[in-house]
Amino acid sequence: MLRRYVYALAPLVAAALWGGMYVVAKWGLSVVPPVTLSFLRVAIASVVLLALVRATKPARSFSRGEWWRFTGLGAAIAVTLATQFLGTELTNASQSSLLTVMTPVFILLLGVAVLDERVTRAKATGLVIATVGTTLVLSGQYDLSTLTDGNLVGIAALFAASLAWAIYTVWGRDLVRRYSALETATYATVTSVPMLFGLATVELWLRGPVIDEAVTGLPFLFGLAYLSVFATALAWYLWYKGLEYVDSSTVAVFFFAQPVVGSALGALFLGENLGPLFFVGGLVMAVGLYVVSVRTEV
């Protein structure tokens, strides 16, 4: 029972690993165009995940329908990463925070619509509390009064990224429970590689090739290793691991931990200041996660 409960909390660790991307990005990931970086990220993660699958799982023969499903998950990954970077580039920091707030909402709505999941009072209450807490944290980081400013295309791209990740989460549940979180995350990631390779090729054609000594420097290589192995291979596996034991609507709430961890690590490693709203919002968000987790049947 304890083991099942721990695995149900695995998405919280995934969100914490994604929060760490904020610090790593500051250490040198800006030298490569964003979609090209995404391709490198998933390509390396695919190698790691495939090695783990080959070492720990039996050989399987998937049906054509299942391969189409894996491909659909890979497309959701590619759309998520491409639109996330496009939206971030076209919007300001406060608008980019929409990605954090909208993703759990989309997951919950799709879970109800597609999987017929039941939203209990505890889940709804926890989601609302966590949303309020995360909004407080974000308001301490960014000027949320600028949410209505700027580029509508960029905002639409952020909403598309949130929706695509929600699709990845919800549509993968049946495969996760039929096989495993590791296998589903692996083959979804593998099928996304050629899609992102195509997008990266277009990006490099438009922007020109990457010629920068920093690409071979330790900060970039360290950042790429963290992004690929920990924030992708491990985090995507942990995200799906939670789906083995709880509904997608429960998993969704843990996504709110990402900006809190990112802010805390920014203060620890980059010397950034944390205002009172961070601590108040972080506490409120933690209460929301607690309400969801302790009322979840595993």
GUTOR-890427 format. One line per 8 residues: number of its first residue (from 1); their letters; for each residue y, x, z of N, C-alpha, C. Coordinates in steps of 0.05 Angstrom, whole numbers. Layout:
BEGIN
NUM	a	Y/X/Z/Y/X/Z/Y/X/Z ~ ...
This chain:
BEGIN
1	mlrryvya	-24/17/0/0/0/0/25/17/0 ~ 25/38/17/48/56/18/53/70/-8 ~ 31/79/-21/34/92/-47/46/74/-68 ~ 37/49/-68/48/29/-87/78/25/-82 ~ 86/24/-56/114/20/-50/131/44/-59 ~ 120/68/-55/135/92/-63/139/92/-93 ~ 118/85/-108/120/84/-138/140/62/-147 ~ 141/40/-132/160/19/-138/189/29/-136
9	laplvaaa	193/50/-120/220/61/-117/225/84/-136 ~ 206/90/-154/209/112/-173/234/110/-190 ~ 242/86/-199/267/84/-215/292/94/-200 ~ 291/93/-174/314/103/-159/317/133/-163 ~ 294/147/-163/294/176/-169/304/181/-197 ~ 295/164/-216/304/167/-244/334/165/-246 ~ 346/145/-232/375/141/-233/389/165/-220 ~ 377/177/-200/389/201/-187/389/224/-207
17	lwggmyvv	367/227/-222/365/249/-242/386/245/-264 ~ 391/220/-272/412/214/-292/439/220/-280 ~ 443/215/-254/468/222/-242/474/252/-243 ~ 453/268/-242/456/297/-244/466/307/-271 ~ 463/290/-291/472/298/-318/502/302/-319 ~ 517/289/-301/546/292/-300/554/321/-294 ~ 541/333/-274/547/360/-266/537/379/-288 ~ 513/375/-298/502/393/-319/519/393/-344
25	akwglsvv	529/369/-352/547/368/-375/572/385/-372 ~ 582/385/-348/606/401/-342/600/431/-345 ~ 575/439/-342/567/467/-343/561/477/-371 ~ 567/461/-392/565/473/-418/550/459/-440 ~ 545/433/-437/531/418/-458/550/409/-480 ~ 575/414/-478/595/404/-497/595/420/-523 ~ 580/442/-524/582/459/-548/566/449/-571 ~ 549/428/-567/533/417/-589/541/388/-592
33	ppvtlsfl	544/378/-617/552/350/-621/532/331/-607 ~ 542/308/-599/526/291/-581/499/281/-592 ~ 499/272/-617/473/261/-627/454/284/-632 ~ 464/307/-641/446/331/-644/435/339/-617 ~ 451/338/-596/441/344/-569/420/324/-561 ~ 424/298/-568/403/278/-562/377/284/-576 ~ 379/293/-601/354/300/-616/340/323/-602 ~ 355/344/-594/342/367/-580/330/357/-554
41	rvaiasvv	344/340/-540/335/329/-515/308/315/-517 ~ 306/296/-536/281/281/-538/259/298/-551 ~ 266/317/-568/245/334/-581/231/351/-560 ~ 247/363/-542/235/379/-521/220/362/-501 ~ 232/339/-494/219/321/-476/192/311/-487 ~ 191/307/-513/166/298/-526/144/318/-523 ~ 151/343/-526/131/365/-523/120/365/-494 ~ 138/363/-475/130/363/-447/112/339/-441
49	llalvrat	121/315/-449/105/291/-444/78/291/-457 ~ 77/300/-483/52/301/-497/32/320/-483 ~ 42/342/-473/25/361/-459/13/349/-434 ~ 29/333/-420/20/320/-396/-1/298/-402 ~ 4/283/-424/-14/262/-432/-41/274/-440 ~ -40/295/-455/-65/308/-464/-81/319/-441 ~ -67/328/-420/-80/341/-397/-91/320/-377 ~ -79/297/-376/-85/278/-354/-97/251/-363
57	kparsfsr	-94/244/-388/-102/218/-397/-125/220/-417 ~ -142/200/-418/-163/200/-439/-152/195/-467 ~ -166/205/-487/-158/200/-514/-160/170/-520 ~ -139/159/-533/-139/131/-539/-133/126/-568 ~ -142/103/-578/-136/95/-605/-120/69/-603 ~ -95/70/-610/-78/47/-608/-79/30/-633 ~ -76/5/-631/-76/-13/-654/-50/-10/-669 ~ -50/-20/-694/-25/-19/-710/-2/-33/-696
65	gewwrftg	-9/-57/-684/12/-72/-670/23/-56/-647 ~ 6/-41/-632/16/-25/-610/34/-2/-619 ~ 26/10/-642/43/31/-653/70/21/-661 ~ 70/-4/-673/96/-16/-680/112/-21/-654 ~ 99/-27/-633/113/-32/-608/125/-6/-597 ~ 109/15/-598/119/42/-590/143/49/-607 ~ 141/44/-633/163/50/-652/188/34/-645 ~ 184/9/-637/207/-7/-629/220/4/-604
73	lgaaiavt	204/14/-585/216/27/-562/231/53/-569 ~ 219/67/-588/233/91/-598/259/85/-611 ~ 260/63/-626/285/54/-638/306/47/-617 ~ 296/34/-595/315/27/-574/326/52/-561 ~ 310/73/-558/319/98/-547/341/110/-566 ~ 335/111/-592/354/123/-611/380/107/-611 ~ 379/81/-611/403/65/-611/419/69/-585 ~ 404/70/-562/418/75/-537/434/101/-537
81	latqflgt	421/123/-545/434/149/-543/457/151/-563 ~ 452/141/-588/473/143/-608/498/126/-601 ~ 493/101/-593/516/83/-587/530/91/-561 ~ 514/102/-542/526/112/-517/546/134/-523 ~ 539/153/-539/557/175/-545/581/165/-562 ~ 575/147/-581/597/137/-597/617/122/-579 ~ 606/105/-562/624/90/-544/640/107/-525 ~ 627/128/-515/641/147/-497/663/161/-511
89	eltnasqs	659/168/-537/679/182/-552/702/165/-559 ~ 698/139/-563/719/121/-572/734/107/-550 ~ 724/110/-525/736/95/-503/746/115/-481 ~ 760/103/-461/768/120/-439/746/120/-417 ~ 751/135/-396/730/138/-375/724/112/-362 ~ 744/96/-356/738/71/-342/722/52/-359 ~ 727/51/-385/712/34/-403/683/44/-406 ~ 679/71/-405/652/81/-407/635/73/-383
97	slltvmtp	648/67/-361/634/58/-337/621/31/-341 ~ 629/16/-362/616/-9/-368/586/-6/-372 ~ 578/17/-382/550/23/-388/534/20/-362 ~ 545/30/-340/531/29/-315/528/1/-304 ~ 549/-15/-307/550/-42/-295/534/-62/-312 ~ 536/-60/-338/524/-80/-356/494/-76/-360 ~ 484/-52/-358/455/-47/-363/437/-63/-345 ~ 441/-62/-318/424/-78/-301/426/-108/-307
105	vfilllgv	449/-118/-314/453/-146/-320/437/-154/-344 ~ 438/-138/-365/423/-143/-389/393/-143/-384 ~ 384/-124/-367/355/-122/-361/346/-147/-346 ~ 362/-156/-327/355/-180/-313/353/-204/-331 ~ 373/-207/-349/374/-231/-366/350/-230/-386 ~ 344/-206/-397/322/-204/-416/295/-208/-401 ~ 293/-199/-377/269/-203/-361/263/-232/-358 ~ 284/-248/-353/280/-277/-349/274/-290/-376
113	avldervt	288/-282/-397/285/-295/-423/259/-287/-437 ~ 251/-262/-436/229/-252/-451/203/-252/-435 ~ 204/-244/-410/180/-241/-394/176/-264/-374 ~ 194/-283/-374/192/-306/-355/191/-297/-326 ~ 206/-275/-321/207/-266/-293/224/-285/-276 ~ 218/-286/-251/232/-304/-233/253/-288/-217 ~ 277/-297/-218/299/-283/-202/300/-297/-175 ~ 290/-283/-155/290/-294/-128/318/-292/-116
121	rakatglv	322/-306/-94/348/-305/-80/354/-276/-71 ~ 333/-262/-62/337/-234/-53/346/-216/-76 ~ 333/-219/-99/340/-203/-123/369/-209/-131 ~ 376/-234/-133/403/-242/-142/424/-231/-122 ~ 418/-234/-96/437/-225/-76/439/-194/-77 ~ 417/-180/-79/418/-151/-81/433/-142/-105 ~ 429/-155/-128/443/-148/-152/473/-151/-149 ~ 481/-173/-138/510/-178/-134/522/-157/-115
129	iatvgttl	508/-152/-93/518/-132/-73/520/-104/-86 ~ 499/-96/-101/499/-70/-113/520/-68/-135 ~ 525/-90/-149/547/-90/-169/574/-86/-156 ~ 579/-99/-134/604/-96/-120/607/-68/-110 ~ 586/-57/-98/587/-29/-88/592/-9/-111 ~ 579/-12/-133/582/6/-156/611/4/-167 ~ 621/-20/-168/648/-25/-178/669/-11/-160 ~ 664/-12/-134/682/3/-115/681/33/-120
137	vlsgqydl	657/43/-124/654/72/-130/668/79/-155 ~ 664/63/-176/677/69/-202/707/66/-200 ~ 717/47/-184/746/44/-182/759/68/-167 ~ 743/82/-151/753/106/-139/754/129/-158 ~ 737/128/-179/736/150/-198/756/145/-221 ~ 758/121/-230/773/115/-254/793/93/-249 ~ 812/91/-267/832/70/-266/821/45/-281 ~ 809/27/-267/796/4/-280/816/-16/-292
145	stltdgnl	842/-12/-287/862/-29/-299/864/-24/-329 ~ 852/-2/-339/853/5/-368/829/-6/-383 ~ 813/-23/-370/789/-33/-383/795/-49/-408 ~ 818/-62/-409/824/-78/-432/839/-63/-454 ~ 845/-37/-449/859/-21/-468/839/-9/-488 ~ 849/4/-509/833/22/-525/818/8/-548 ~ 796/21/-555/782/15/-580/760/-6/-575 ~ 762/-29/-589/742/-50/-587/715/-41/-598
153	vgiaalfa	715/-24/-619/690/-14/-630/675/2/-609 ~ 690/19/-594/678/35/-573/666/18/-551 ~ 680/-3/-543/670/-21/-522/645/-35/-532 ~ 645/-44/-558/622/-57/-570/598/-38/-570 ~ 603/-12/-576/582/8/-576/570/11/-548 ~ 586/11/-527/576/13/-500/559/-11/-492 ~ 567/-35/-501/551/-58/-496/524/-56/-511 ~ 525/-45/-536/501/-42/-551/482/-22/-538
161	aslawaiy	493/-1/-526/477/19/-512/463/6/-488 ~ 479/-10/-473/467/-24/-449/445/-43/-457 ~ 450/-58/-479/430/-77/-488/405/-63/-498 ~ 408/-40/-513/386/-26/-523/368/-14/-501 ~ 381/-4/-480/365/6/-458/351/-16/-443 ~ 363/-39/-441/350/-63/-429/326/-71/-446 ~ 328/-70/-472/305/-76/-489/283/-55/-485 ~ 290/-30/-483/270/-9/-478/256/-15/-451
169	tvwgrdlv	270/-23/-432/259/-29/-405/240/-53/-406 ~ 250/-75/-416/235/-100/-415/212/-100/-435 ~ 217/-91/-459/196/-92/-480/173/-73/-474 ~ 178/-53/-457/157/-33/-451/138/-42/-429 ~ 145/-63/-415/130/-70/-391/100/-75/-396 ~ 94/-91/-417/66/-97/-422/50/-72/-429 ~ 61/-54/-445/47/-29/-451/44/-12/-426 ~ 64/-12/-409/62/4/-384/39/-6/-368
177	rrysalet	35/-32/-366/14/-43/-349/-13/-43/-362 ~ -13/-43/-389/-39/-41/-403/-50/-13/-404 ~ -32/6/-406/-40/34/-407/-29/49/-382 ~ -6/61/-385/6/74/-362/35/80/-368 ~ 51/86/-347/79/93/-351/81/119/-367 ~ 64/138/-361/65/164/-375/60/161/-405 ~ 39/146/-412/33/143/-441/54/127/-455 ~ 64/106/-443/85/90/-456/110/106/-460
185	atyatvts	119/120/-439/143/137/-442/139/158/-463 ~ 115/170/-464/110/191/-483/112/182/-511 ~ 97/161/-518/96/153/-546/122/140/-555 ~ 136/127/-537/162/117/-544/181/139/-550 ~ 180/160/-534/198/184/-538/191/198/-564 ~ 165/201/-569/156/215/-594/166/200/-619 ~ 164/173/-619/172/158/-642/203/159/-646 ~ 218/165/-625/247/166/-628/256/192/-641
193	vpmlfgla	239/213/-640/247/239/-650/256/239/-679 ~ 240/228/-698/249/228/-726/274/212/-731 ~ 277/190/-716/301/173/-719/326/189/-711 ~ 324/203/-688/347/218/-679/352/243/-696 ~ 330/254/-708/333/276/-727/349/267/-751 ~ 344/244/-761/359/233/-784/388/230/-776 ~ 394/218/-753/421/214/-744/435/241/-739 ~ 421/260/-728/433/286/-723/439/301/-749
201	tvelwlrg	422/297/-769/427/309/-796/453/298/-807 ~ 457/273/-805/482/260/-815/506/271/-799 ~ 503/273/-773/525/283/-756/533/311/-763 ~ 513/329/-767/519/357/-774/531/359/-802 ~ 522/341/-820/534/341/-847/563/333/-846 ~ 570/314/-829/598/305/-826/615/325/-811 ~ 604/337/-790/620/354/-773/618/384/-780 ~ 597/391/-795/592/419/-800/572/431/-781
209	pvideavt	559/453/-789/538/465/-771/550/475/-745 ~ 533/477/-725/541/488/-699/539/518/-700 ~ 561/532/-698/562/561/-697/578/569/-672 ~ 563/574/-651/577/580/-625/558/597/-608 ~ 568/619/-599/552/637/-583/543/623/-557 ~ 558/603/-548/551/590/-523/524/575/-525 ~ 515/569/-550/489/555/-554/466/572/-543 ~ 469/599/-544/448/616/-534/453/626/-506
217	glpflfgl	475/617/-494/482/625/-467/466/611/-445 ~ 464/622/-422/448/611/-400/458/583/-391 ~ 485/578/-389/494/552/-381/483/529/-399 ~ 485/534/-425/475/514/-444/445/511/-442 ~ 431/533/-442/401/531/-441/392/518/-415 ~ 405/524/-393/398/512/-367/404/482/-369 ~ 427/475/-380/434/447/-382/415/432/-400 ~ 407/444/-422/388/431/-441/361/427/-428
225	aylsvfat	353/447/-412/327/445/-398/328/422/-378 ~ 349/420/-363/352/398/-343/352/371/-358 ~ 368/370/-379/371/345/-394/344/336/-406 ~ 328/355/-416/304/348/-430/280/343/-411 ~ 277/361/-392/253/360/-375/257/340/-352 ~ 280/342/-339/284/325/-315/297/298/-321 ~ 319/298/-336/334/274/-341/322/257/-364 ~ 302/268/-378/289/253/-399/259/249/-393
233	alawylwy	244/271/-395/215/269/-392/208/257/-365 ~ 218/269/-343/211/259/-317/224/233/-311 ~ 250/230/-317/265/206/-310/254/181/-325 ~ 248/184/-351/238/162/-366/211/154/-357 ~ 194/173/-349/168/167/-337/172/151/-311 ~ 189/161/-294/193/148/-268/205/120/-271 ~ 222/117/-291/234/90/-296/212/70/-303 ~ 194/78/-320/172/61/-328/151/59/-305
241	kgleyvds	149/79/-288/129/78/-266/135/54/-248 ~ 161/49/-244/168/26/-227/158/0/-239 ~ 157/-2/-266/148/-26/-279/119/-31/-275 ~ 103/-11/-267/75/-16/-262/71/-34/-237 ~ 92/-35/-220/88/-48/-194/108/-71/-189 ~ 131/-71/-202/151/-91/-197/163/-102/-223 ~ 177/-124/-222/189/-136/-246/212/-119/-255 ~ 220/-123/-280/242/-108/-292/268/-114/-278
249	stvavfff	271/-139/-268/296/-146/-254/299/-130/-228 ~ 277/-122/-215/278/-105/-192/285/-77/-199 ~ 272/-67/-220/277/-40/-230/307/-36/-237 ~ 318/-57/-249/345/-56/-260/366/-48/-239 ~ 362/-58/-214/382/-54/-194/385/-25/-186 ~ 363/-10/-189/365/19/-182/382/35/-200 ~ 389/24/-224/406/37/-243/434/42/-231 ~ 442/26/-211/468/28/-199/471/54/-184
257	aqpvvgsa	450/67/-177/452/92/-162/463/115/-178 ~ 462/113/-205/470/135/-222/499/145/-217 ~ 519/128/-217/547/139/-213/551/150/-185 ~ 537/138/-165/540/148/-138/530/176/-135 ~ 506/181/-146/495/208/-146/512/227/-162 ~ 521/218/-186/538/236/-202/564/244/-187 ~ 576/225/-173/601/232/-158/595/251/-135 ~ 573/246/-121/566/263/-98/560/291/-108
265	lgalflge	545/294/-130/539/321/-140/564/334/-151 ~ 582/319/-162/607/330/-172/623/342/-149 ~ 623/328/-126/637/339/-103/623/363/-92 ~ 597/364/-92/581/386/-81/583/411/-97 ~ 580/408/-124/578/431/-141/604/438/-156 ~ 621/418/-161/645/422/-176/671/420/-160 ~ 668/415/-134/691/414/-116/709/390/-121 ~ 698/368/-133/715/345/-137/718/329/-111
273	nlgplffv	740/315/-110/746/300/-85/734/272/-86 ~ 724/263/-63/713/237/-60/732/220/-43 ~ 742/198/-53/760/182/-38/745/162/-20 ~ 759/147/-4/746/128/14/730/107/0 ~ 738/100/-25/724/79/-39/695/88/-46 ~ 692/114/-50/665/124/-56/646/118/-32 ~ 655/123/-8/637/120/15/633/90/21 ~ 654/74/18/651/45/22/633/33/1
281	gglvmavg	639/40/-24/623/30/-47/594/39/-45 ~ 590/65/-38/563/75/-36/546/61/-15 ~ 560/55/8/546/40/29/539/12/20 ~ 558/-1/7/552/-29/-3/530/-29/-23 ~ 530/-9/-42/509/-7/-62/482/-3/-48 ~ 481/15/-28/456/20/-14/445/-5/-1 ~ 463/-22/10/455/-47/21/442/-65/0 ~ 454/-66/-24/442/-81/-46/415/-71/-54
289	lyvvsvrt	411/-45/-55/385/-34/-62/365/-40/-40 ~ 374/-40/-15/356/-46/7/347/-75/6 ~ 365/-93/1/358/-121/-1/337/-126/-22 ~ 340/-113/-45/321/-116/-67/294/-104/-60 ~ 295/-79/-50/270/-64/-46/253/-75/-24 ~ 265/-83/-1/249/-92/21/238/-120/17 ~ 250/-135/-1/241/-162/-7/223/-164/-31 ~ 215/-140/-42/199/-139/-66/170/-138/-59
297	ev	154/-154/-71/125/-153/-67/113/-132/-85 ~ 98/-113/-73/85/-92/-89/55/-92/-84
